């Protein structure tokens, strides 16, 4: 990929967090800038009735009408009248600001940036606000192994940065700390080699026609990626179906799942499907990569239920049914799913990127393979 420096009159849209202590939601208006500022990201890190919060040094807690300096951990609790902090009632939103060079602490875990605790009406939500680069420090190790090649770590850093940057660009914040977005674990999840990969690629994102891409990625393609259109019905020219020889021999390239009719019926019931006396499950049609697009489930009195491959996987469980790239066999009361890969199969295959790095491909070459027709741009 060619790298370009965005300068001159290129306008970078990013989050300028405007937070009202008095009410309303976090929102992220698009602000036109021609500066080199690093954008801020907000991440939901916890929900519950109570938390212990603090800092590695002295810190300040503020709400809309007061502020106070603290030196030790404090317990914050939910109440209908506000947030209870050390037995006194504060507002519905408090801000935890550590001293420069120190970290916030939430239930024993350290976080860069600042912490917001928000009373959502039935529980407390804890949100970490920090720079994109600091956020990435706590992501990479939880997505791939720090022992992988530096070119692969750097590719993951650029992809992860692009994912969150595109969310900021479109005002889609806060994000979660879960795999639904990107797994994030704060300072405890950081690793020296992963920090190097983040620092080496500082400010670099993947673009298509000058805009940040939808940087989807997954664990392993099983030998063939699929398109965004096939999975979600949305067409992005850089998220295509193609052979992926680099993902043929990972620990997740091939797998087998065996479930009884009874186990499947329980899964279906939990997923809202009324299926009894299960007789058969058949893949009705596949996309170009071989992934199941539609399945037909036959049960009592030859009743047929049609379901998409993505919904079927969701009902069975993402960790059990690792992908929709499978065939089905039946042996007595057992349904045997013989599958390939792990994840939705769109965009970069992490295990494929590992192999590419091991045999000498550069970061740019890895990203060009998985996101064809895109460019890397340095935006700050």
N, C-alpha and C positions, 0 to 999 in steps of 0.2 A: 504494500500500500504506500502511496505517497503521503507524506506528512506536510501539513500546511499550518502556518501560524496565523490565527485569526487576528487581524489588526486593522488599523485604519478605521473604516466606517462600519465594520461588522458589528452588529449589536447583539450582545449576549443577553438572553433572557434568563434570569435565574431568580431564585427565591430571596425575597427580602422579608424576613419573618416579622409580621406585625401581630403582636400578641396583646390582647386586651385582658387585663386582670379581671375586669368586671363581668365578662360573659362572652358568648359566641364561641365559634370553633377556631382552631388553628386555620389560618388561610395563607395562601402564598401567591400574592399578586405578581404578575409578570412585570418586572421593572426593566426599562430600557437602560442599558449601561454600555459604556465603551471603556471599561476599566479592566484591570487584571485581578479583580477580587475573587477569592475562592468562595463559592456559594456555600450556604449553610443547609443542613438537612435535619429534619426532625424524625425521630424513630420511636415508635411505641415499644417500650422494653418490658412493661409489666402491668398487670391489672390485679386488683384485689381490695380487700377491706383495710389492710394496714401494711406498713412498710417501715423499716429502719433506714433512715437516710443520714448522710453526713459527708465528710470529706477527709482527705489525707492530711489536711491542715485546717486552720480556722476557716469558717465559711459564713456566708450571709444568707438569710432567708427573707424573702420579701413577699408581700401581697399588695393589694391595691392601696392600702392605707398605712402600712407599717413595715419596718424591717428590723432585723435583730441579728447580732453576731453570735455564732455558736462555736464551741470548741470540741464537742463530743457528738456521738451519734444521738439522734432523737427519733422517737416513734411518731409517725403520722398515721392517723386513723380517720376512716370515713364517718361522717355524720350527715344527717339531712340538713343541718344548719351551716355546714362549712367543713373545713378540714381541722381536725383536732390535732394540735401539736403540743406535746408536753402538757396535756390536760387543758390547754386554752384553745378557744375557737378562733381560727383564722378565716380568711376568705375562701372562696371555692377554687382558687388557683394560687399556688405558691411557686416561687422561683428560687432554686438553690444555686447560689453562685460561689464557686470555690476561689481561693486565692490563685493568682497567676502561678503556673507551674505545678499545681496540685490537681487531684482528681476528685470528682464526686463519688460517693459510695451509696449504692442501693442494695439492701439485703446482702451486704458483704462483697458485692462485685463493684469494681472500679470502672468509672466512665470518664472519658474526656468531655470537654465542653461543660454545659450547664444542664440542670435537671428541672423539669416542670412536673408538679404533681397537680392533677386536675380532678375535681369532684364531678363525676359524670352523672350524678343523680342516684345511682345505686351502688357504685363502687368508685375506687380511685384508679386513675390511669396515670402511669409514669412515662414521661416522654423525655428523651435525650436529644438536646439540640447541640450540634457540633458541626465543624467544617467537613466537607466531603472527604478531604484527604485523611483527616483523623478517623472518620467513619470507616474508610476502607482498611485502615490498620486492623480493625476488629472484625473484618469480613473474610479476608483471603484465606486464612488458616482453616476456617470452618467450612470453606467451599472446596479447597483442594489441599493436598499435603505439602508442607514446606520443603519436603525432600525432593519434590519434582524439579525439573530443569528450570533455570531462571527465566528462559524465554517463555515457558508455559505459565509461570507465576506472573510474569509481566503481562501476558495476554489476558489472564484472569483479572488482573488489576484494571486493565483498560476496559474490559467488558463490564466488570462490576461498576466502574466509574460511569460508564455510558448508561447503564441501566438506571442508576440513581439520578444522573444528570438529566436524562430524558424525563423522568418523573418531575424533577424540579422545573424544568423548562415548560412543562405543561401544567404546572400548579397542582400536581397530584401528591400532596403530602398531608399528614405524615405517612411514612411507610412502616411496615412491621419489622420485627427482628427475626422473623421465621422464614422457612424455605419458600413460602408463598411469594415473598419478595426476595430478600437475600438474608442468609443466616448471619446474625451480628451478635457478638458476645462481649463488646467493650474491651477494656485493657487486658483482662484475663485471657482473651482469645488472640492476643497479638503474638507475633513471632518475628525475630530479627530479619530473617530472609524475606518474609512477606512484606515487611516495612521497606526493605530495599527495593522490592519490585514496585511498590506503590510510589516510592520516591523517584525511581528511575523513569517512571511514566507520568510524573506529576502533570496534571492538567490535560492529559491526552484522552480523547474520546473518539468513538467511531461515528462517522457521519455518512449520510447518503443525500446527494443534492444539497449539501450544506447544512443539513439538519441532523440532530442526534438520532440514531436508529433505535428501534426496539431491540435491545440487546438480550434476547432470550438465549439461555444456555441450559444444558442438562448434563447428567453424569456420563452417559454412554449411549451412542446411537445404535449400537449393535451391528454396525456395518453400513447403515443407510440413514441419512438424515431425512426428515420430512419437512413439508412447507407449513408456513403459518396459515395458509388458506385451508390446508387439509385438516389441521387441528382446531383452529378457531374461526375459520371462515373469513379471515382478514388477510388480504394479499399485500405482502411486502416483498419487493423484487429481490432483496438480498437474503430472504429466509426461504430457501428453496429445498426441494428434494434432490439429493445427490448421493452417489456411492461414497462411502467413507471407509476406505481400507485401513485407516489408522485405528479404528474402533472394533476390530474383529477379534482381538485376543486379550481383552481386559477381564478382570474378575466378574464383570457384569455383562459381558458380551452374550452369554447364554445362561439360561436359568429354567428351572422346572418348578411349577406350583401344582400341588395336588389338594383338591378340596372335595369333600363329600357333598352329596345333594343336600343333606341337612345343613351343613355349614353354609352353603350358598344360599339356601332359603332364608336363613337367619340374616345373612348380609343383605339380601334383597328386602326383607321386611324392615330392617333398620334404614334402608335407603328409600323407603316409601313404595316399594313394589310388592303387590299382593300376589306372590307366586307360591303355589303349593303343588306337591307331587311333581317336582321337576323331572322332565323327561330328557330334554336335550338343550344344548347351547351351540349355536353355529354362527360362524362369521359369514355374514351375508355378502359384504363387499369390503374391499381394501383400497387404500390409497396407493399411489405409485411406488411408495417405499415398502409396501407390504403390511402396513399397520391396519388394524381393524377399524373401519369407518362405521359400520353398522353390524349389530349382532341381532339374531332372532332367538328368543328363549321360548321353548315349548313346554307347556305344563299340562295340568289336568284338563281332560276333555279337549285336548289338542288346541287349547288356548295359546295364542302367540303374542309375545310382547317384543316390540322392536326397540332397540336402545343404541345410542351412539357408543363408539368405542371409548371415548373420553369419559362419558357418564358411567359406563360399566366399570371402568378402572377406578373411578372415584368411589363407587359403591363397594367394590371389593376391598379397596384400600391401596393407597399408593405404594406402601412398603411391601405389601404382599404381591400384588400384580404390578410388577415393576414398570411395565410399559404396555402399550396396545399392540406391540409387535409380536404377536403370538399365533399359534395354531392350537386347536383343542382336540383332544382325544378323550374317549370315555372307556373306562375299564371297570365293569361292574357298577358299584355305586360311586366311583371316583371320577371326577372330571380332572383331566390332566392338561395344564396349560404349559406349552413348550414355547418359551419366549426368548427374545433377544433385547439387549439394552436395558437402560434404566432412565426413566424420565420421558418427557413429551417428544423428544427427538428433534426439536427445532433449534436452529442456531448451533453454537459451539458445543461439541462433545468434549467434556473435560478430560476423559480418559484418552480420547483421540488426540487432544492437544498435548497430553503428556507424551504419547508416543512420538508425535511430530517433533517435540522439543528434544527427545532422546536421540533422534536420528539426525539432528542438526538443523531443523527448520528454525527460522527466526520468528520473533514475535509477530512482525508484520506479515510473514508468510502464513503463519497459523491463522491469523484473523482474516486474511484475504481468502483463505480456503473456506472458512466457515461462514463468512459474510461477503460473498463475491460482489464486486462492483462498488464497494465502499472505500472511504478514505479515513485515515487517522488525522485528526486535527488537534492542535494544542490550543485550548481555549483560555488558559491562564498560566 
